[in-house]
Amino acid sequence: MDLTSKTIAGLSEMLQKRELTSKEAAGLYLERIAALDPSINSYITVTTESALADAEKADKRLASGTDITPLTGVPISVKDIFCTEGLKTTCASRMLEGFIPPYDSTVIKKLKDAGAVILGKTNMDEFAMGSSTENSAFGSTLNPWAEDRVPGGSSGGSAASVAADLCAASIGTDTGGSIRQPASCCGVVGLKPTYGRVSRYGMIAFASSLDQAGPLTKDVKDAAIMLGLMAGRDNCDSTSIDASVPDYAGSLQDNIKGLRIGIPNEYFIEGMDKETEGLVREGIKTLKDAGAVIVDISLPHTEYAVSVYYLVATAEASSNLARYDGVKYGQRVDIGSGLIDMYKATRDAGFGAEVKRRIMLGTYALSSGYYDAYYKKATDVRALIKNDFDEAFKTCDVIATPTAPAPAFKIGERTSDPLTMYLSDIFTISCNLAGLPGISLPCGLTEAGLPTGLQIIGKFLGEQDVLNTAYAYEQARGPITQKPKL
Amino acid sequence: MKIDTKDVLHIADLARLALTEEETALYTEQMCNILSYVDKLSALDTKDITASHQEASEGAALREDVVAPSLEGEKVLQNAPEKANKCFRVPRIIE
């Protein structure tokens, strides 16, 4: 087995036995990135120098044999939305071209403290707005399984870098499906934790009541390892939850006998891809065969989720992105006619089309005369969506659904029609609106060889149930033998 | 919901965006489409909903107001497009 295709757990074992040094491991990935990434463009920035320095430090730590975590010396990639001290952070926007954060985001600090080696910053939709990574100012990422297709988004670079073995694992962010949908498109595991489980400090804000960071990995155990190292209360984020962090990886177990898995009929809709539906239903059968009890449930407000999302998320985005005004950081375009014109020229030059569209929509939803009809209405319906889940979890422990209604679509296919693009997130958005944890797992390839994802949604802070269900599925499904051909 | 180019230009001004003529035309059309899609929310009865999501969500916390160190001035200014005398420099505001 090629070393670059190993899991975190697999690499960590070799590193701890000193069969491999972290510097050697980082070198292997950096060579592979240099050889293969030009064809898929999963990285915006490769941080060779600091990666090798991180690896050297990790090797000393491994040699000393103390203070070692499963991530010590393991090379990972991180989405270019996380502030990394001294390493440029663009959020895939011209607006932040050249921005060097003066501090680390809490998640990055935690991963660095655990001894992770950061190989580089991955591509994404600009400011995490998109479902295809086509909205990057630095070019689209291509799907490693089919280079004429998108990798999903917005964490498309992270998902593609994991699928193509250009890192051992990655981290992304998920506002309406931006970890799970690309994980599904690229055939990797992607976990969005409960809102507040992971600190958002230093993670560039899109929609603050929905944004959450999480891992993209090669298997479920790695997702458990990563989450354990990322999660926890942070005084720099007042919405982070003050609850102890369980040993997710240590508590992982595949006995799901008697576990009640809810299947919402609203997630098997007319017009969804038949092959996707078939593979997901097969996945559910695998869980049933492993001893789970399948329960029919209903989430009656599902059809309103996309509407709620595109009002709440854009309203929050219009407010969050007001900070890009050419004053404190990033780009400035001064046309010499005063402050207001400087703001406008800067924002016109710095933002891409989708970001402007969402700022416009959000500004409209919050504007005088429309606030009650749009923003207020959307937050009220959001409460109904959350109630749906509360009701459903009275009769089940976790919920299983498809992650996306179809496999990865072709590059360029949906760029001219924003609404069709928005509907790619139809099965992932509700989780964010309700603040619940969700994971996407690879559940087979279509005849054309495209990955499909099975989503497991859990209760508030129910990450362990989600991970155990996912782990049980993974064990029953068996290892995936196909790899993308690069 | 029907919106026209005049509305779009007003929103662009509120959002501090200078849109080109093509962008204005495109966004007028696309925002009309998106707004008529989200209009389905108006069919739902929400008058009994009292607590908004934010009010009901867990995890919000208060803390003591204690003085703690913040980022050093030099670091705060390190990415400024223009700076002078330890301040951000902006175009003249008052004539």
Interface residues (C-beta under 8 A of the other chain):
Chain A: G98 F99 I100 P102 Y103 Y195 G196 S209 N235 S238 T239 S240 I241 D242 H301 E303 Y304 V306 S307 V308 Y310 L311 S318 A322 D325 G326 V327 K328 Y329 G330 Q331 R332 D334 G336 G338 L339 I340 D341 M342 Y343 K344 A345 R347 D348 F351 A353 K356 R357 I359 M360 L361 T363 Y364 S367 A373 Y374 K377 A378 T379 D380 V381 R382 A383 L384 K386 P418 L419 Y422 L433 G435 F460
Chain B: I3 D7 V8 I11 A12 L14 A15 R16 L17 A18 L19 E23 Y27 Q30 M31 N33 I34 L35 Y37 V38 K40 L41 S42 L44 T46 I49 A51 S52 H53 Q54 A56 S57 E58 G59 A60 A61 R63 L71 K75 V76 Q78 N79 A80 P81 E82 F88 V90 P91 R92 I93
